[in-house]
Amino acid sequence: MVDMQSDFDRLLFFEHARKNAETTYAKDPLDAENLTKWGGALLELSQFQPLNESKKMISDAISKLEEALEVNPQKHDANWCLGNAYTSQGFLNPDEDEAKIYFDKAAQCFQNAVEADPANELYQKSFEVSSKTPELHAQIHKQGHVVQQAMGPGPSTSTSTKAPKKKTSDLKYDIMGWVILAVGLVAWVGFAKSNVPPQAPPPPR
């Protein structure tokens, strides 16, 4: 129950952040910081969507982050978020060759982030882990249908698998956990510093 409440709070928070970013963009489309927050919020929100919607939302996030980097190519957090978005896209693509294209793009983004901010340990770790993503992708997609289930948080229509819910949920976070949770952490910190205070959860009754 606590986890569900926490997920719901995060969903509300990032949806609020997305709407704020959209409003700010209408006033100033060249605000790289706002575009980065918008992309980060979309990437967070993607984990709450069914598979096809998740892919679309990640594509939208990539578009916003690329826009931010057009304004400021040295923006290290935009490069890092973009690397996470490409990594997510790679894991959601069952074709190994196509996935590798995304993973290669992600590695380049992480490298750019490290070069722009060499002291950032999170960027360094992301760059190191990016070399292992093709191997992890191959292992995960051997399980085929389980991936389809795990990545779509909506109700499953499959009756062919007996996998317990916890197992598919764990797999989902194995796939995207280090990407999404890290993005979420950075986004929370970023929004806390901005004029968008996170809403406190209601007191327990």
C-alpha positions in Angstrom: 0.0 0.0 0.0 2.9 2.4 0.9 4.5 1.7 -2.5 1.3 2.4 -4.4 0.8 5.7 -2.5 4.5 6.6 -3.3 4.0 5.8 -7.0 0.8 7.8 -7.1 2.6 10.8 -5.4 5.4 10.6 -8.0 2.9 10.4 -10.8 1.1 13.5 -9.6 4.4 15.3 -9.0 5.8 14.7 -12.4 2.5 15.3 -14.2 2.4 18.7 -12.4 6.1 19.3 -13.5 5.3 18.4 -17.1 2.4 20.8 -17.2 4.5 23.6 -15.7 7.3 23.0 -18.2 4.8 23.1 -21.0 3.5 26.5 -19.8 7.0 27.9 -19.4 7.9 26.6 -22.9 5.1 28.7 -24.4 6.7 31.8 -22.8 10.3 30.9 -23.5 11.0 28.0 -25.9 14.8 28.6 -25.6 15.0 27.8 -21.8 17.4 24.8 -21.8 16.8 24.2 -18.1 13.0 24.0 -18.6 13.4 21.7 -21.6 15.6 19.4 -19.5 13.0 19.3 -16.7 10.3 18.6 -19.3 12.2 15.7 -20.8 13.0 14.3 -17.3 9.4 14.5 -16.3 8.3 12.7 -19.4 10.9 10.0 -18.8 9.6 9.5 -15.3 6.0 9.4 -16.4 6.8 6.8 -19.1 7.2 4.1 -16.5 3.5 4.4 -15.5 2.3 3.8 -19.0 1.5 0.6 -21.0 4.3 -0.4 -23.4 3.2 1.5 -26.5 2.4 4.7 -24.6 5.7 4.3 -22.7 7.7 4.2 -26.0 5.9 7.3 -27.3 6.5 9.2 -24.0 10.2 8.3 -24.1 10.4 9.6 -27.7 8.8 12.8 -26.6 11.4 13.1 -23.8 14.2 12.6 -26.3 12.8 15.3 -28.5 12.7 17.8 -25.6 16.2 16.9 -24.4 17.7 17.2 -27.9 16.0 20.6 -28.0 17.7 21.6 -24.8 21.1 20.5 -26.1 20.5 22.6 -29.3 20.2 25.6 -27.0 23.1 24.6 -24.8 25.3 21.7 -26.1 27.3 21.7 -22.9 24.3 21.1 -20.6 25.6 18.0 -18.8 22.3 17.0 -17.1 20.4 17.2 -20.4 23.1 14.9 -21.9 22.8 12.5 -19.0 19.0 12.4 -19.1 19.1 11.9 -22.9 21.5 8.9 -22.3 18.9 7.4 -19.9 16.1 8.0 -22.4 18.1 6.2 -25.2 18.9 3.4 -22.8 15.2 3.0 -22.0 14.4 2.9 -25.7 17.0 0.3 -26.3 15.6 -2.0 -23.6 12.1 -1.6 -24.9 13.2 -2.7 -28.4 13.4 -6.5 -28.8 15.7 -6.4 -31.9 19.3 -6.5 -30.7 20.8 -4.6 -33.6 18.3 -1.8 -33.3 18.7 -1.7 -29.5 22.4 -1.4 -29.9 22.0 1.7 -32.0 20.2 3.3 -29.0 22.8 2.0 -26.5 25.6 3.5 -28.6 23.8 6.8 -28.6 23.3 6.5 -24.9 27.0 5.8 -24.3 27.9 8.9 -26.3 25.5 11.1 -24.3 27.0 9.7 -21.0 30.5 10.4 -22.3 29.4 14.0 -23.1 28.0 14.4 -19.6 31.2 13.1 -18.0 33.3 15.5 -20.2 31.2 18.4 -19.2 31.2 17.5 -15.5 34.1 15.1 -14.8 33.6 15.1 -11.0 30.1 13.8 -11.2 30.1 10.2 -10.0 26.6 9.4 -11.2 27.6 10.4 -14.8 30.8 8.2 -14.5 28.8 5.2 -13.2 26.2 5.6 -16.0 28.9 5.7 -18.6 30.5 2.5 -17.1 27.2 0.7 -16.9 26.4 1.6 -20.5 29.0 -0.8 -21.8 27.1 -3.7 -20.2 23.6 -2.8 -21.6 23.8 -4.9 -24.8 24.6 -8.0 -22.8 21.8 -7.3 -20.2 19.4 -6.6 -23.1 20.2 -10.0 -24.6 19.6 -11.8 -21.3 16.3 -10.0 -20.6 14.8 -10.5 -24.1 15.4 -14.2 -23.9 12.4 -14.1 -21.6 10.3 -12.5 -24.3 6.7 -12.4 -23.1 7.8 -11.7 -19.5 9.4 -8.4 -20.7 6.1 -7.4 -22.4 4.3 -8.0 -19.2 6.8 -6.4 -16.9 7.1 -3.2 -19.0 3.4 -2.6 -19.1 2.0 -1.7 -15.7 -1.6 -2.0 -17.0 -3.6 -5.2 -16.4 -2.2 -8.2 -18.2 -4.3 -9.9 -20.8 -2.0 -12.9 -21.0 -3.1 -16.2 -19.4 -0.2 -18.2 -20.6 2.2 -17.4 -17.8 2.1 -18.3 -14.2 4.8 -15.8 -13.2 3.9 -14.1 -9.9 3.3 -10.3 -10.0 6.2 -9.6 -7.8 8.6 -11.4 -10.2 7.4 -9.3 -13.2 7.5 -6.2 -11.2 11.1 -6.9 -10.1 12.0 -7.6 -13.7 10.6 -4.2 -14.7 13.0 -2.5 -12.2 15.9 -4.7 -13.3 15.3 -3.3 -16.8 14.7 0.4 -16.1 15.4 0.8 -12.4 18.9 2.3 -12.5 17.7 4.6 -15.4 14.4 5.8 -14.0 15.2 5.9 -10.3 18.3 7.9 -11.0 16.5 10.3 -13.3 13.8 10.7 -10.6 16.3 11.5 -8.0 18.0 14.2 -10.1 14.6 15.6 -11.2 13.3 15.8 -7.6 16.5 17.7 -6.6 16.2 20.0 -9.7 12.5 20.8 -9.1 13.2 21.4 -5.4 15.7 24.1 -6.3 13.2 25.7 -8.8 9.9 27.4 -8.2 8.0 24.1 -8.4 7.8 22.8 -4.8 6.9 19.1 -4.6 3.6 18.5 -3.0 3.8 16.9 0.4 1.8 13.7 0.7 -1.3 14.0 2.9 -0.8 13.1 6.6 -1.6 9.5 7.5 -5.0 9.0 8.9 
